[in-house]
Amino acid sequence: MKKISVGLINQLNISFLLLLSLGGFSQNALSKVNLEARWPNTPGMLTIIQHGYYTVSPSCWAYSCDVREELEIEHDGQPHSRLNLRHYGNTLTVPVNLPGAWTFKYRYYEQLVQCQDPKYRSRNTPNTSMIPLPPDCEDPMPWDLINNESDDIEFRVTSAHLPPPPPPIPNKPVFTHIPDQSEAADGDYTLRWRLPGEEISELLLRESLGSTSATPSVKSLPINSTSYTANHSDAFGKEEAVKYYYSLKARNVSGESGWTDWTLVTIPQNQPPTVQWHNPPLNEIVRPGIEKTFYFSAGDPDNSNIPSAVPSASKQVAVNVFRRKKNSEDFVSLGSALADPIQNCNNCYRINWTPSDQELGEFYISAVSEDYWGARSKRSTEVPVTVSKNQQPGAFLVDPPKQIDQGSTIALTA
């Protein structure tokens, strides 16, 4: 058996052609098979091209038989793998993923499937045919190697011809900044992390609303990103706190880091607004048909956290003023107060009330404020106001004199 060695160091994209001489078989007039080897552009891969094919032996023509073509591959003298070939030419891409000597051998096998049971062979009848008698049956019939003197091709592969080794599996990213409630109050906040030192090809962030057991949304981030800005302004203004859970995972061709532990970001609940009197009246008497003005101071403790997308006018609270008659449980609206900043009261709201002739008696005036998201304040202090009709004035003498002289002074009480 011949062996041809071809050095491959620094020889890329070069074609090799080897003619395999398959003569020497007394009864097998077989064609020659040419093997050609090429380095493709992909490191660690070798293309083997078969030109031509073997014709079957006379025994195969005479009797039914199976044929098999194989490419035997060895690495550093040890069997590596076998590849089945098809008749009439083959092109195979073979991985050569280790440095060393790679040997490729073409092999052609035949197996007779028609045979003769010895007990039925006629011993007295001579064989006058030119065709040989079928062999005795065996169980199973053997595969016969027809071209065991074919040449081998040997290639020397170095690490320069191999792809670079895969990177190690990445470690988990590490969160470096988790927004607190003050930063997350308006629903817009940024998480930050440190990437692993290993090469990564994918970075995943999962976000779960309310619970870690809920179905999360998974986002694929740029592999060099170290932060993520969430926009959950729709979660601002809720009566209860809104919680979002986050976890990271890195991945490359070698594997993945696994998810980090969940980290929590809380959007705090909406705080109710406030309202209180500004210079409340004391024992005020109001006449029907006479306008009376009341001032209230109102504000929203969340005002600095309100998302910028909310219109400025909506950031003001609404102040509704009510009257309640003494000994009644019913609150009757006097209307909405208007924002009217005055001296020493930047958050003041004003309302004017003109009682009618039917609104007589003692009343209690109060106010309730409401923010953009519907949270209401506690009711302000109720301040008593009396509404009474305007009586005609009267006058009388304190000490009527019995006689009035010209130029005398008289004292009257009105």
Secondary structure, 3 states (H helix, E strand, C coil): CCEEEEECCCCCCCEEEEEECCCCCCCCCCCCEEEEEECCCCCCEEEEEEECCCCCCHHHHHCCEEEEEEEEEEECCEEEEEEEECCCCEEEEEECCCCEEEEEEEEEEEEECCCECHHHCCCCCCCCCCCCCCCECCCCCCCEECCCCCCEEEEEECHHHCCCCCCCCCCCCEEEECCCHHHHCCCEEEEEEECCCCCCCEEEEEEEECCCCCCCEEEEECCCCCEEEEECHHHCCCCCCEEEEEEEEEEECCEECCCCCCEEEEECCCCCCEEEEECCCCCEEECCCCCEEEEEEEECCCHHHCCCCCCHHHHCCEEEEEEEECCCCCCEEEEEEEECCECCECCEEEEEECCCCCCCEEEEEEEEEECCCCCECCCCCCEEEEECCCCCCCCEECCCCCCCCCCCCCCEEC
